[in-house]
């Protein structure tokens, strides 16, 4: 599975690998101590189709990598710890 945008069947729309989108989401949430709501996250990751961000959020939440408090999304405490250890990064 490539880690870069690839062409989809629809002209002009890009597709990103699920792992890349998940990584982008968690890195963005790690950068925001106060968390983000879904609209802010979509704005920050505007190059990625909304459906792909939604899929990544679902997977990350199921795997306890992110958590929600009301409408706000946060990196989970274990993800934050890994971030502090520089195990997550670009």
C-alpha positions, 0 to 999 in steps of 0.5 A: 500500500503506497504512502503517497497520494494515488489516482482514484477512479474519479478525475481530480480526486486523490486517494491516500493510504489508510495508514498515511491518513491515520498518521496525519490525524494522530500527528495533528492531534498530538500537536494540539494539546487542547484537542480539535473538533472534527471541523478544525481537523478537516480544515487542518487536513484539507488535502485529504478527502473527508471520507478518508479522515472519517475512516481514519477516525473510526479506526483510531478510536476503535484502537484507543489511539484517540479519544473524544470528549463531546465534540473534541478529539484528542490523542489518547494518553498512550499516544501522547506518551509515545509522542513524548518519546519521539516514537511518532513523527514525520 
